[in-house]
């Protein structure tokens, strides 16, 4: 079974890796977050257009291949 993980870029251009969280209610509705390594679900706010999911495959150099999410 492959590991499910995502990445997303914040407004400063830094990439974060973890699980994705998109709240549907409350003050965070409409925002997108990536969890941290401790498991806090809304650790980093990221730009939704930069979120992608790890495909489970790696390139020749061993780097993980990320598929951008469908809009």
Residue pairs with C-beta under 8 A, 6 or more apart in sequence:
2 54
2 56
3 54
3 56
4 19
4 53
4 54
5 17
5 18
5 19
5 53
5 54
6 17
6 18
6 19
6 20
6 34
6 51
6 52
6 53
6 54
7 15
7 16
7 17
7 34
7 50
7 51
7 52
7 54
7 66
8 15
8 16
8 20
8 32
8 34
8 44
8 46
8 47
8 48
8 50
8 51
8 52
9 15
9 16
9 46
9 47
9 50
10 16
10 44
10 45
10 46
10 47
11 45
11 47
16 34
16 36
16 43
16 44
16 46
17 34
18 34
18 35
18 36
18 37
18 43
18 44
19 34
19 35
19 41
20 32
20 33
20 34
20 35
20 51
21 32
21 33
21 34
21 35
21 41
21 42
22 31
22 32
22 33
22 48
23 29
23 30
23 31
23 33
23 42
28 42
31 45
32 45
32 46
32 47
32 48
32 51
33 41
33 42
33 43
33 44
33 45
33 46
34 43
34 44
34 46
34 51
35 41
35 42
35 43
36 43
36 44
49 71
51 68
51 69
52 66
52 67
52 68
52 69
53 66
53 67
53 69
54 64
54 65
54 66
54 67
55 64
55 65
55 66
55 67
57 64
57 65
58 64
58 65
59 65
